[in-house]
């Protein structure tokens, strides 16, 4: 079976969630005998035509020349190139800049779209952009043959909003190896004596609510914030909440370093409120983090009863004031078991394998 994967900034992963997903899935499918092609921007750091058995197709990406609008032209270039091949399945990751071109997808290929999150609800976008994203979402629904939801919340949304069925296949996570204790000295931290947030600096991730909760707490521990402060919102919160016990680390490179900082934290605050299964949440579960999450369907469908939940800063202050022994907590044990049983990359690859075989037989 010949599979194409579109919609990422390429593999090997040098960027984020969908890129990591594309890397694990493509390599896993090759190991199962698939012929897999992943589309990469022409200026990706990896220049070879093969990566661990995966065929890499490089297409021109003008984003570095003309900004965000270049993503639309990159997707167009990828789709035009797709028409040269006889792919059995085209897996489209997200729809933001690609669905406007879906009508020219090769008709003989099965188009499967992983719908990602509910992008048009993100408050960082202007009203005009939100309207376009809603339009792009409708186009993805119109032209796709099948849908993947990586969250029960997204699956429910698609059914209620568009009356379309989707197959639930979650995102995956790696099992953490030996945590690196030395990373703490780099940031002047001591183990289990800090709480942590790992997120993009965006309003819907409730960073401000968590910071306000910290400021209203007894402040017995430091609060570590990991995420780029280069955005307007990042600059805003770092200036508003300027306190010696709040440590803004910016971007931390290397998954081992990031997971180690999670591992040695006391509480892990996950404020994400829009989107599907968030990779950082699964990574926190894998890293033995004791999780305090925003109370919404996306987080609760993953964590179930194995987390503390909040909806306002007062609840956050209450959690920060409590003396909870994170590593002895049953929540931590249960979430680690979920990673092993439900969210391992091997299971995710198996689920896609079964799904692809099923739709091809149809």
C-alpha positions, 0 to 999 in steps of 0.5 A: 500500500502506498501512503502520502503524508502531507501537512507538516514541516517535514521529518525528521521532526525539527519543529513540533507535534504533527512533525513528531507524529508524522515521523513516528507514523511513517517509520512505523508503517514502513516497518509494517511493509507500507510504501510511505512518502512524506512531503518536506519543505525544500529548505528542511535541514534534512536533504536526503531522499530517504529517512529510515525507509520513508521516501522524502519528497521536497517541495518548494516552500516560499514561507521564508520569502513571503511569510505565513501566506507561503504555507498555502503555496507550499501545500498547493505545491505538495498537492500538485506533486501528489497528482504524479503518483498513484497513492492509495491513501493521502493522509492530510494532517490539519486543514488550515492552509491545505483544504482550499486546494482539496478539490484538485486532489487526485480523485483515485486516492482516498483522502483522509484528514486528521482534523487536529483541533478546533482552530477557528476558536483560538483567541489569538486569531482576529475575527477575520482569520477565525472566519476563514478557518471556519470556512477551511474546516468546512472545506476539509469536511466537504472534500475528505473521504474519511476523518481522524479525530485525535480526541474524543472532544473533536470526534464529538464536535464533528458529529454535532457540527457536521453530522460526520463520523470520524475514527478516534486514534489518539496521538502518541508519546515516548516512554521516558528513559532515565531523567537528567537530574543535572538539568536542574542546576542549569536553571537553579532548580531543586527537585520537587520544589517547583511547579511547572507549565509547558505551553505556547504563550497563547490566551486559550492555554490559560497561562494568565490564570495559572500565573494569577493563581500562583501570585495569590498562593503562599508561593512555597515553591517556584513556578517554572514557565516553559514556552517562547516569550516572543509572542505578544501574549508572551511579552504581556504575561512576563511583564505583568507577572514579574516575580523572582519566584516565576522563572521564564525559561523560554524555549527548552530544546531536547525532549530529554531535558524537557521531560526531566524538568517535568519529572522533577516538578511538584505539580504540572499545570496544563491549561490547554482548553482548545484543540485535540489531544495535546502532545505535551499532556501525554509527555507529562503523563509519560514523565511521571508528572502529577497533573493539574488540568483545565476542566474541559472535555479534551483534557478529561477524555485523556486524564479521566479521574487521574488529575486535579482540575481547575476552572479559575485562579482560586482553585489553582492557588488552593492546589499550589498551597497543598502539600501533595507528594507527587511521586507517590500519587495514584494519579501518576501511576495510573497515567503512566499505565495509560501511556503504556496501554493506550498512547504508546507509538506502537499502538498508534501505528497499529491503529492506523494500520488497521484503519488503512486496511479497513478503508482500502477494502471498502 
